[in-house]
Amino acid sequence: MHFGRVRNLFCSYPLVLSKPVATVLSHLCCYQGKLPQGAPTSPIISNMIAYRLDKEIQYLASNNRCTYTRYADDLTFSFTQKEENYPDL
């Protein structure tokens, strides 16, 4: 994630911070313009940014008898039916 995406997160709902405050927080959370791997703030910020993506994938998965989970950048789709019955995604 880059600085702009982090700042936009802070400016958007539900936080709705002013641009100057969002900019300061983004500078505190980013290193060299990017969200650093291993920082304590990085997982929650990346999860907040990916929330809408997760919601849409979860909806698609549940409509196709599938379980969706994500840990960082590892997406997992679990099926309980036989392979020949898998949905065409």
N, C-alpha and C positions, 0 to 999 in steps of 0.2 A: 504494500500500500504506500502511496506517495503522500507527501505533505498536503496537497490539495484535497484529496479524498478525506483525509483525517479532519482537516479544517471544515469541509462541507458537512461532515458528520456532526461536528459540534454546533454548526449553524442551523441544522435541520431539526425537525420534530423528533423526539420530545424535548431535546435540550434547548434549542432555539437561543443560543448564546449570540451576543453581538459579535460582529466580525473581528474587532480588536481582541476581545477576550478569547474567541476561538483560535485566533492566530497565535496568541501567547501559549495557550494550552497545546496547540499543535507543535509549536517549537519545543515545548517541554517533552512531548511524547515521541517526536521524530529525531532521528540522527542522520545528518547529511541528506535531509529531504525525504527520508523513508522511515517507515515504521520498523524499528530494529527487532530482529529475531532475538528472543530471550529476555526482552525487557518485561517487567511485571505488568505494564500497561498494554502491551501488544495483543495478548489473546482477547481481552474484553473488547478492545477497539475493533479488531478484525471481525469478531463475532457480531458486533453491532453493525458494521458495514455490510456483512453478509446476511443479515437477518432476512431481508426481502427475498434474496436468492434462496435461502433455506426454506422459507415459507412456500415459495412457488414449487420448488423441487419436492417438498413434502406432499403438497397437494397432488402433483403428478404421480408420485410414487403410490400414495394411498389409493388413487383411482385405478391403479394397475396392480393391486394386491401385492404391494411391495413395501418393505420397510427401508427408510432412508436415514442414515446417520452421517455425521461429519465431525471429524476431529482435525482442526486446522485446515490443511488442504487435502486431507484424505476423505474422499466421498465413498460411502459404502451403500450398496443396494442389496438387500437380502430378500430372497424369494423362498416361499414355502412349497410351491408347486414344482412339478417335474420340469425339466429344461424344455421339453417340447411344448409346454404350455406357457412359456414366458411371453409377455406382451411384446409387441413390436414398438420399440421406442424410437 
